[in-house]
């Protein structure tokens, strides 16, 4: 699998997510698509899809309700640069557009794809034993300590993991969630007592290798404010690929 194959896989999945074509993310003009029912959405996409913004760097593709299509298009046309759509001042303006439909911006995230050469360079060292784990090993691990590596809301999607062991004690865990047909998302947790020892990087890199071995594309997501997570992605052989902003309906009550 080459870096081109990886990018094409990600673009194809983003096209499903945004009701568009993969090539639309490589255009220079911003695009707005009306959200429609379709198959193949990632498990973490929660309907209804009010307004999602996605950028691979050259433009913004927005997928939103029909009622928001014109206002969002006008808002995007008013921007001076692609990245403005993801900056706080413009997100306040977007929230003003979302208010009449009872929604607001809820998530901002950066997504990373593996660089094949970087992932398969020298394997990061680790002071602790690494073990490849499967769903049968996760049953007793749905605990707060491993809430990034495993998802108790969708345990059936936790398909692969790598654990770091200090003797018989699990001190770090990277898990893969089969969120999409061809892409598995990596999450990582390390116990506070064992951080800053390279465990996260070793686990993430090893799990990426194991994911490739199973014919899937690993990907990694981090909140923009999670500096430690971003550093881990880069150290593990991943590189920035796209960014997203997601709006959700306001919680009632």
N, C-alpha and C positions, 0 to 999 in steps of 0.2 A: 504494500500500500504506500503510495507516494503522498507528498504534501498536497499535490493537485487533487488526488483522489479524496483526501480528507476534506479539503475546502469544498469540493463539489458536493460531497455528502452533506456537509453543514448547510450549504446554500439550498439544497433540495429540501431539507427539513425546514429551514426558515421560510421557504416558499409555501410549504403546507401551512405553517403557523400563520402566515400573513395573507393567505388567499392570493398569491401572486406567482410569478415565474422566477426561477433562480437568477436569471439575468437581470431582473429588476433591481437587485441589490448592488449591481455593478454600474448602474446608470449614473448620470450626473445630475439629473433632475429628481426632486422629491416626488414621491408617489403616494396616493391614498387609495386603499382598497376597502370595500365594504365586507365586513365579516359575514361568512356564510358557514352553514354546517358542513363539515368534512371529516374524513377519517385521517388518522395518522398524527393527530396532535400529541405533543408530549404529555406525559402523565401529570405534570405540574401545571398545565394550563387549566384554569378553572373557569368554566362558562358562567355567565355570559362574558364574551370578549368585548369590553367597552371601547378601549383604545390601547393599542400596543404600538410602540415606536421601536424600530430596529434599524441599526446602521452598521454596515461593514466598513464605513469610512468615507465612501464617495457620495452618499446621499442618505435620505431618511425614507423608509417605507413605513407608512402608518396603516394599520388595520383597525377599523373602528365600526361602530354602528352606522346605519344609513343616516340617522339624524345628525351625527357628528361629522360626516364626511366633508361637507362644504366648509363648516367652521374650521376644521383641522387643516384642510387644504389651504385656506386663506392664511391661517396662522403660519404654516410652513413657508408659504410664499413670502411672508414678511421677514423671514430670517436672513441674516447676512452670511452665515456660515452653517455648515452641517452640524458642527458640534454645539451650536447655540441651542438646538432643540433639547439638549440634555443638561443644560446649565440651569441653575436655580432661578434666575430672573424669568426665563422663558417657561419654566415649569409652573411658576406662579400664574402666568398668563394662561397656560394650558388648563390649570385647575379652574380658572374662571369659565372656560368653555365647558368643562365637565360638570360644573355645579348644577346647571339646569336639568341634567339627566341623573343627578344624585350619585355622582362618582368623583373620584379624585386620584391623583397619582399615588401609587402604593409601593412600587418596587423600582429600584434602579440597580442594574447589575451589569457586570462585565463578564464576557464569556471567553474562554481560552481553548485553543485547539493545539494538539501536540505537533511539535516539529519532529519529524521522524529521525533526523540526524541527531538532534539533541536528546531525544528519549533513549535512543539506542547507542549513545556514547557510553563511556565508562559508567557502570551502575553506581549510584551514590552509595558511599559506605554507611554502615549502620552497626552500632555497638551491640544490637540486640537481634535475637533470632526472628526471622521473618517466616511466616507460614501463610500459604494460600488457603483461603476459607471459602466455604460454600453456604447455601441457605440453611443447611442442617446445623451449621455451627453458629448461626445467628440467633437461635431461639431464645437464649437467655441474655442477649446483648441489647435488647431494646430498652436502654436506660439513658438517662440524661447525659452521661459521660460520652455516649456514642451517637448522639442525636444528629450530628452532621454526616456521619458515615452511613447510618441506617435511618430509615424512615418508618416509624411505627404506623403512620397513616396508610402506607402502601407497602407493607412488608413483602408482598408477593413479587415485587419488582426488584428486591435486593438479591442480586444473582451471583455476585462475586465479591470477594474481599481479600485483603492481606492484613494480617495482624503482626504487631511487634510484641515479643514476649521477653520480659525480664524474669528468667526462670519460668515459673508456671503462671505468672501474672501478665495479663494483657495490658500493655501500657500505651499502645497506639493502634488505631484501626482506620484503614481506608476501605471504603465500600463503593461498589458500583450499582447504580440503579438503572434498570433497563427502561429508561424514560421514553425512548423512541425505538423504532424498528431497527435502525442501523447505528444508533449512537447511545452509549452508556455514560451516564454522568458520575463523576468521581466526587465523593465527599470524604473529609478527613477529620479525625479527632486524635489528640494526644493528651494524656493525663498531665495536669499542671506540673507534677513532680518530675516529669521526664521531657519537658519541652526544652528547646534550644540545644538539642543534641543531634539534629539532623534526621530525626525519626520521620517527621512528616514528609520530607523530601524523598527519603528512601521508600516509604510506603506508597506515595503517589506515583513515583516513577515505576516501581515494580508492578503496581496495579495497571498502569497504562500499558506496560509490556504484556501483561496477562490478558488484557482486553483485546489488544491487537491479535494475540494468538488465537482468539476465539472469533476473529473476523469482524469485530465491531470497532467503531471509532470512539475512543474515549474523549470526553470533554469535561471542562472544569468551569465552575461558576463562582464568582466572588462578588460580594457587595463592594461598591467603590470605596467605602470607608474601611474595609477590612484589609489593612496594609499587610498584615502577616500572611493572610491567605493569598494575596496577589504575589508576594515574594515567594511563597511556596510554589505557586504555579510556574513562575519563571524558572526557579531552581530545579524543578522537576522535568523540564523540557517542553513546557507549554509556552505559547505566545498569544498575545491579545488577538482576537478575531472579530468579535462584534460586541455591540452594547445594546441594551434594551431598557426601555421605560414601560411600565405596565400600570394601567389605571384599573381600579376595581370599584364596584358599587360600594357606597358608604354602608357601614353596618347599622342596621336599624335597632332602636331600643336604647 
